[in-house]
Amino acid sequence: MTSEAADPAAMLAVALAEARKGFAEGGVPVGAALFGPDGGLLGRGRNRRVQDGDPSLHAETAAFRAAGRRPGYRGTTMVTTLSPCWYCGGLIRQFGIPRVIVGESRTFTGCHAWLARHGVEVLVLDSAECADLMRAFVAARPDLWHEDIGQDA
């Protein structure tokens, strides 16, 4: 087992590095990483909706795609800097990812409570770093933020 598996904050650091890359690229600063049962990193990604012009390229889907095809997801952990939206929550449920670590849920409540009600283990870390990054982004680009969450400004 790697140190990341024993330390949710270390796992979150992988996702947060992706979020920071997204912010630097002018995109929505949400990052995610998928870890295997042994704690090894399977895939990482960031929201690339703006960069790639693809509305479906959320951080969790990018990490999931980067992990590649697998026979199953038993024992895996999805780590995300922001509470998953319904789209990404559906992916988590569809493929039976049993554990989700959320950096913060103040900026966007997402569906982590729904995931928990449906048997997914959810740990919300309430990370100040994740919240500060989102706060800076929303202040600078409210238009992109509202577009990302499907709301009118």
Secondary structure, DSSP 8 states (H G I E B T S, - for coil): --HHHH-HHHHHHHHHHHHHHHHHTTS---EEEEE-TTS-EEEEEE--HHHHT-TT--HHHHHHHHH---S--TT-EEEEEE---HHHHHHHHHTT--EEEEEE-SS--TTHHHHHHTT-EEEE---HHHHHHHHHHHHH-HHHHHHHTT---
